[in-house]
Each structure stands twice: as C-alpha cells, then as structure tokens.
Amino acid sequence: MDLFSDVRQWLLETLSAKNVTDVCNLQTLWSGYGAILRVGLEGGPASSVIVKQVSPPTQSDHPRGWNTDRSHERKLRSYEVESNWYANLSNRCDVDCRVAKCLAVGEVAGGRVIVLEDLDASGFSIRHHRLDADGVASGLRWLAAFHAQFLGTNPDGLWPVGTYWHLDTRPDEWATMREGKLKRFASQIDQRLREARFQTLVHGDAKVANFCFSDEAGASPAAVDFQYVGGGCGMKDVAYFLGSCLDETQCERDESSHLGIYFDALRKGLANKEVDTRLLEAEWRELYPFAWADFVRFLEGWCPGHAKLHRYSRRMVDAVLGQIPDDAL
C-alpha cells in the first residue's frame, strides 16, 4: 500500500514539510485494515516519520476466519482508541516507559491517520521474537514504569477495560469454547480483575513484537501499538508479555524472579505517589493467575490448539478455578 494522495497532502500541510521523498511499506495492518509506512520528508520535523494509515477493507479477510460485524466494529474502535491515546496521553510517558512521540493525528480520506516518531531513527531499531533474561527484565521494567505512571488514571476515550481479549468484546470466541468450568466461570474471573482495588492503564497487547529495543546497554525499550490500551490490573500485561516471549519451562522456573523484577520496578515508579505499595503488590500477586486464566479463556475459543495453551498456563487456570466454588453461579 502506498501513501494515499489525500494523506500525502495532509501530511505535508500538517508537518510543514516541503516534499515526500520516499515511502516504504513496513507492515500491513491486521485483516487488511491499512498499513504502517515509513515516509521520508524534505523539511518538516524529521527526515522520516512513521505513518499509520487506517483504511478499512470492503471485504474482511481475517487470518483465522473471524469475519463478523462485531469484529469489524471492534477494530474500528481500536483505532479510535489509539488515536485518543497518542493525542491525549502518550506525552506522559517518560524514558522508563518510552513510546514514539506523536506528531499528528487526523481523519483523512475516510480513514484515520496517526503520524509518529520513527523509532528506528531514534535508536530503537532492534526487534525480537524471544528474549534472554536481560530482555525479559527490560520489558517487565517498562511495564512497571507504565503502570506506575498511569495508576488511577481514568480511561476516558480509551477502552473502559483494556486488552484485546476482554470478555465483553469477545462473546463469539467464548461461545465456541468447549464446555467446562473455565467457560462457566469466565465472567467471575473477569469480574475479579475488573473489581481490583488498584487499577491502572494496561497496554493491552504487550507482546514482545510490540517492543523496540536499543543496542545501548541497560536502555529501556520503546513500545508501539496502543489499539487496546485501557483500564485494568497490571497483571494482565505482565502475564501476556511473559507468555509472548517464554516457553512453559521458563515461565514455571522463573516465575518468582520475573514477578520480583516487576514489583521492584513498580515500587520505584510509585516512590513519589501516595500509594500503599504493600497492599497493591499483595492484590496484584493474587491476581496474577487470574490474568493468565483470563487470556487462556480467550485462546480456548479463538485458537484451541495454540502453543500458549501449555502446562504452565493450565496450572494457572487450575489455581484460579480451585478458588471458585462449583455453585458460584
């Protein structure tokens, strides 16, 4: 996909640039809803910017066949949420939870356009599919800094409950789950997370692929893709992040270490806020398996053969279901 002519003109005017020098298609958006482009500029704020050009398809083409009106509306809402996030809240992120600077947001040619800093040009050019111990630690510290920064923030303009797998937005996947206790008590698990005393903003899709790393030793990564940012318990991001970059053995073996790194960083991030960090940590540690179970519920309906449905994630589910009486409904 190329830069649409209307978007090109809007971009030049909005950024006060003289000319577009080149366009590189970096990625097609999920289900063909547009593209992420690197755009070279003559003049303007930088020699290159990243343009997220959203243009919904006329015929949906979901890679797993979830082509429904509900899915379409969820995607459209996700780009509205992301636009709101970048325009109104992203500037609160500091070096410890780095994100791309937002240069412009608009609605052009029947779609949304988000213009962002080119993180590659800013030194965050490394991408990973798996992480070593240092990489996992840096991702957990990013999440802790993010959750500390937005603790207690009202998710106005965002998802009331963040994450792309939230139960209220995934009734189709829930309906296809095999019958069992996890399906029956999905709403109780969701409610437990929603009613946590300590709420923050969650990234909502904090997989390793959405982190950009620097080759600078000890540097925090930068995160991208805020379509599903919204309110929630920070453990949702932590469980999902660990599941995205570690296998079941690593999750099991290093669980204590991972949570220790996260909560150490969270306490540091909250040092200047009037928060009882002991109560927060106790609550969120208790909710860690609930966060895993919540995501497993989604996977069992969306892709029941998924590699993340391993023994460790099953153990998390069993730990949660063991706390819910059979007559709880």
HUKADA-V781630 format. One line per field, one symbol per residue. ss: DSSP state (@ for helix, = for strand, . for the rest). psi: psi as a letter, one per 30 degrees, with the letter a starting at -180 (. if undefined). A space follows every 50 residues. Layout:
# HUKADA-V781630
ss: ???
psi: ???
This chain:
# HUKADA-V781630
ss: ....@@@@@@@@@@@.============.@@@.==========....=== ====..............@@@@@@@@@@@@@@@@@@@@.@@@..@@@==. .=======..=======........=......@@@@@@@@@@@@@@@@@. ........=.......@@@.@@@@@@....@@@@.@@@@@@@@@.....= ==.....@@@===........==......===..@@@@@@@@@@@..@@@ @@@.@@@@@@@@@@@@@@@.......@@@@@@@@@@@@@@@@@@@@@@@@ @@........@@@@@@@@@@@........
psi: klkkeeeeeeeeeeghlelkelkkjekklkghgalkkkkkkjaaflfklk jjjjjklfkkikfggiileeeeeeeeeeeeeeeeeeefffffkaffiklk kkflkljkhglkkkklkjeefggifkklelkaeeeeeeeeeeeeeeeeeg kgkkhkfakejlkfgkefghfeeeffklkleeeegeeeeeeeefgkejka kkefhhlefgkkllgkkgkklkllihfgkallkffeeeeeeeffflleee eeegeeeeeeeeeeeeeefgegkikjfeeeeeeeeffefeeeeeeeeeef eeifgkffiaeeeeeeeeeefffjkfgf.
